[in-house]
Amino acid sequence: MEEKERLTKKQSPWLWIAIVVIAVLLLSGGFKLGNIDFSNFKLPFNFGESTTGLVDVNKQVKYTLVNYYAGSAIASSSNTISLYDSDGETLLESALDTDASGQGNTAFSYSSGKTIYMKYESTNDKIWWKITIPQMNTQDAEAATYNLIELRAFAIGTYSTDTFTMQNGTACGGAYDVSNSGSSMTFNYKLSNTGSDNTGLMNSYDPLYKCNYYPVIYMALSGTGYERVLPYGFDYDFTLGTTHWLAKVLDPYKLTRHKVGNEYRSNGNDEVSFTLDMTAITGGDSVVLLLDFEIYSDPAYAMSHGGSYGTEVYEGATATTTITP
């Protein structure tokens, strides 16, 4: 009995398929008494044909490199693009260019569905992309030589201007006296992009060195009594040797001067606020507080690499003060 039930279960899908085919034949007029004529019967699709209208291809890739904020092509860029395999480490092509229209193409062909990494580096403009080679529609697949993709990049801003103040707005100079200014204080550190309109930053991930490209504010506390200063307001907190490190990742878009028409969508400013509890500071202490703004950096990388800001880091503004009793 159980064997019979198993056979019935195995056969049931085929039974339903047979019923559906006969029903279609009857409705299409392809069924004739005495015999079955399949000559006029067609399925509404072909096996192996994409129902989305897209097909897999194996073609060279034509890329268009654009300044996303400016809305323009990055033209005539020489030897600035590299292409890596899906592991992010195996270099497949290097020294790729763009022409006067901001376009260029790979030397080799790549199949739809393959993952590659591409990197753009021009002086201090740096960004990575993880790309899955797309499918193409049937007509383009038959007629076109290249598979097309867009690479969105940027022109870096200028970040040499900063403002380091106490909560009351007083500028924090080279020294902070606890007895005069208080044993607990909130500080603000503001950065401004003073570069041209539509310059700024974008985040990306470097698969080669396994680190992110972030804009980061680092604070380092060192010197005599550094461990008696308690900081609050940072995302990362770690100690390496005799230095207490803090870090906070900023918003790259806030640090971008993005102008559309006559309107600024972002004015290029961002800041970090933090509080220091200096109650435990005693006579003889002298704590050096250093603030560093680093671009293309990753606090997680710094934690595991002895405080190194990163392999491609670009330094912006810095500020320092000394805390005394």
C-alpha positions in Angstrom: 0.0 0.0 0.0 2.8 2.5 1.0 4.6 1.6 -2.2 1.5 2.4 -4.3 1.2 5.8 -2.5 4.8 6.7 -3.2 4.3 5.8 -6.9 1.2 8.0 -7.0 3.0 10.9 -5.5 5.9 10.6 -7.9 3.5 10.4 -10.9 1.2 13.2 -9.8 3.3 16.1 -11.2 3.4 14.5 -14.6 -0.3 13.8 -14.5 -1.0 17.5 -13.9 1.4 18.5 -16.7 -0.4 16.1 -19.1 -3.8 17.6 -18.1 -2.5 21.2 -18.7 -1.1 20.3 -22.1 -4.3 18.6 -23.2 -6.3 21.6 -22.0 -4.1 24.0 -24.0 -4.4 21.8 -27.1 -8.2 21.8 -26.8 -8.3 25.6 -26.4 -5.9 26.2 -29.3 -7.7 24.0 -31.7 -4.7 21.8 -32.0 -6.5 18.7 -30.9 -8.3 16.7 -33.6 -10.6 13.6 -33.2 -8.7 10.5 -34.1 -5.3 11.9 -33.7 -3.3 14.7 -32.0 -1.9 17.3 -34.3 1.0 19.3 -32.7 1.8 21.2 -35.9 -0.1 24.4 -34.8 0.7 24.2 -31.1 3.3 26.6 -29.6 4.1 27.2 -26.0 3.9 30.9 -25.0 7.7 30.9 -24.3 10.8 29.1 -25.4 12.9 27.0 -23.0 16.2 28.8 -22.3 14.9 32.2 -23.3 14.9 34.9 -20.6 11.4 36.1 -19.6 12.8 39.5 -18.6 14.1 40.3 -22.1 17.7 40.2 -20.9 20.4 37.7 -21.8 23.8 36.7 -20.6 26.7 38.0 -22.7 30.5 37.8 -22.7 31.8 41.1 -24.0 34.3 43.8 -23.4 33.0 46.4 -20.9 32.7 50.1 -21.9 32.7 52.3 -18.8 31.7 56.0 -18.5 33.5 57.8 -15.6 31.4 60.6 -14.2 31.8 63.3 -11.5 28.5 62.4 -9.8 28.2 65.8 -7.9 29.0 67.9 -10.9 27.0 65.8 -13.3 29.8 65.7 -15.9 32.2 63.2 -17.5 35.7 62.9 -16.1 37.4 63.2 -19.5 40.9 62.4 -20.7 41.9 60.7 -17.5 45.1 58.8 -18.2 46.2 55.5 -16.4 43.7 56.1 -13.5 41.6 52.9 -13.5 42.5 49.4 -12.4 40.4 46.2 -12.6 40.5 43.3 -10.1 39.0 39.9 -10.0 36.2 38.9 -7.7 38.6 38.3 -4.8 39.6 42.0 -4.9 43.3 41.1 -5.0 44.1 39.6 -8.4 44.9 42.4 -10.8 43.3 41.7 -14.2 43.8 45.0 -16.0 45.6 48.3 -15.1 46.4 51.8 -16.4 42.9 52.1 -18.1 42.0 55.5 -19.5 39.1 57.7 -20.4 38.7 59.5 -23.7 37.4 63.1 -24.3 33.9 61.8 -23.5 34.9 60.2 -20.2 34.6 56.7 -21.7 37.0 53.8 -21.9 36.8 50.1 -22.4 38.4 46.9 -20.9 40.9 44.9 -23.0 39.2 41.6 -22.1 35.7 40.3 -22.2 33.7 39.6 -19.0 30.6 37.4 -18.6 27.3 38.5 -17.2 27.1 37.7 -13.5 30.8 37.9 -12.9 31.9 40.1 -9.9 34.8 42.5 -10.5 36.3 45.4 -8.5 37.4 48.6 -10.2 39.5 51.4 -8.7 39.9 55.0 -9.8 42.8 57.0 -8.5 43.8 60.5 -9.7 46.1 62.4 -7.3 43.9 62.6 -4.2 40.6 61.4 -5.8 40.2 57.7 -4.9 37.2 55.4 -5.0 36.5 51.6 -5.4 33.5 50.0 -7.0 32.2 46.4 -6.7 30.5 45.6 -9.9 28.4 42.6 -11.2 28.7 42.5 -15.0 25.1 43.1 -16.2 23.0 41.3 -18.7 21.9 43.0 -21.9 18.7 43.1 -23.8 18.5 40.8 -26.8 18.8 43.5 -29.5 21.8 45.1 -27.9 23.4 41.8 -27.2 23.3 41.0 -30.9 24.4 44.4 -32.2 26.6 46.0 -29.7 30.4 45.3 -29.2 30.5 46.4 -25.6 28.5 46.0 -22.4 28.0 49.4 -20.8 28.4 50.5 -17.1 28.7 53.8 -15.3 31.3 54.6 -12.7 30.4 57.4 -10.3 33.3 59.3 -8.8 34.0 62.7 -7.4 36.6 65.5 -7.1 37.9 65.8 -3.5 37.2 68.9 -1.5 39.6 71.1 0.5 39.7 70.4 4.2 42.3 72.6 5.7 39.9 74.8 7.6 38.7 73.8 11.1 37.2 75.3 14.2 37.9 73.9 17.7 35.8 75.5 20.4 34.5 74.9 23.9 30.8 74.6 24.5 30.4 78.3 25.2 32.0 79.1 21.8 35.3 80.1 23.1 38.2 79.0 20.9 40.2 76.2 22.3 43.8 77.3 21.8 47.0 75.5 22.7 46.2 74.9 26.3 43.2 74.0 28.5 43.5 74.8 32.2 41.2 72.6 34.3 41.2 74.9 37.3 40.1 77.9 35.2 37.9 76.3 32.6 36.3 73.4 34.5 36.8 69.7 35.0 34.1 68.7 32.6 33.7 70.4 29.2 32.0 69.7 25.9 34.0 70.6 22.8 33.0 71.0 19.2 35.3 70.3 16.3 34.0 71.6 13.0 35.4 70.9 9.5 34.6 72.9 6.4 35.1 72.2 2.7 36.5 75.4 1.3 37.0 74.0 -2.2 35.0 74.6 -5.3 31.3 73.8 -5.7 30.6 70.1 -6.4 33.7 68.9 -4.7 33.5 66.5 -1.8 33.8 62.9 -0.8 32.3 59.4 -1.2 32.7 56.2 0.9 33.9 53.0 -0.7 35.6 49.8 0.3 39.1 48.7 -0.5 39.1 44.9 -1.0 42.9 44.8 -1.5 43.7 46.0 2.1 40.3 45.1 3.6 39.5 48.6 4.8 36.8 51.2 4.2 37.4 54.7 2.7 35.7 56.9 5.3 36.2 60.5 6.5 37.2 60.1 10.1 38.0 62.3 13.1 40.6 60.7 15.4 41.4 62.0 18.8 44.6 60.8 20.6 45.2 61.4 24.3 48.8 60.9 25.4 51.3 62.3 27.9 51.3 62.3 31.7 47.9 61.4 33.2 46.2 60.7 29.8 44.4 57.7 31.4 42.7 60.1 33.9 40.8 61.9 31.1 37.5 60.2 30.3 36.1 61.0 26.8 32.5 60.6 25.6 30.9 61.0 22.2 33.0 58.8 19.9 32.1 55.7 18.0 35.5 53.9 18.5 37.5 53.7 21.7 40.8 51.8 22.0 44.2 52.0 23.6 47.5 51.2 21.9 50.6 51.5 24.1 50.5 54.7 25.9 47.9 56.4 23.7 44.2 56.4 24.2 42.5 56.6 20.7 39.0 57.7 19.9 37.4 58.0 16.5 34.2 59.0 14.8 33.2 58.5 11.2 31.7 61.6 9.5 29.1 61.9 6.7 30.9 62.3 3.3 27.9 64.0 1.8 27.8 66.7 4.6 31.5 67.4 3.7 30.5 67.9 0.0 29.7 71.3 -1.5 26.9 70.0 -3.7 25.2 72.7 -5.7 22.3 72.1 -8.0 21.3 75.2 -10.0 21.3 78.0 -7.4 20.6 75.7 -4.4 23.2 74.1 -2.2 22.0 70.6 -1.3 24.9 70.3 1.0 27.2 73.1 2.2 30.3 71.1 3.0 30.3 71.3 6.8 30.3 68.6 9.4 31.4 68.4 13.0 31.9 66.2 16.1 30.9 67.1 19.6 32.5 65.3 22.6 32.8 65.7 26.3 35.9 65.2 28.5 35.6 64.4 32.2 38.9 65.7 33.7 37.9 65.4 37.3 40.7 63.0 38.1 43.5 65.2 36.7 46.1 65.9 39.4 49.1 68.1 39.9 51.9 67.3 37.5 49.6 66.0 34.8 50.1 67.2 31.2 47.8 65.5 28.7 48.3 66.1 25.0 45.0 66.1 23.0 45.4 65.7 19.2 42.6 65.9 16.7 43.2 64.5 13.2 40.9 64.6 10.2 41.8 61.7 7.9 40.2 60.8 4.6 40.1 57.3 3.1 40.5 55.9 6.6 38.9 53.2 8.7 38.9 53.1 12.5 38.5 49.3 12.5 41.7 49.1 10.4 43.5 51.4 12.8 42.5 49.3 15.8 44.0 46.2 14.3 47.1 47.8 12.7 48.7 49.7 15.5 47.0 53.0 15.0 47.7 53.2 11.2 45.0 55.4 9.6 45.1 53.3 6.4 47.3 52.6 3.3 45.7 55.3 1.1 45.0 57.9 3.8 44.9 61.6 3.0 45.3 64.1 5.9 43.0 67.1 6.3 43.0 69.5 9.2 44.6 68.9 12.6 44.2 70.6 16.0 46.0 70.1 19.3 45.8 71.3 22.9 47.4 70.4 26.2 45.3 69.7 29.3 46.8 70.8 32.6 45.4 70.9 36.2 
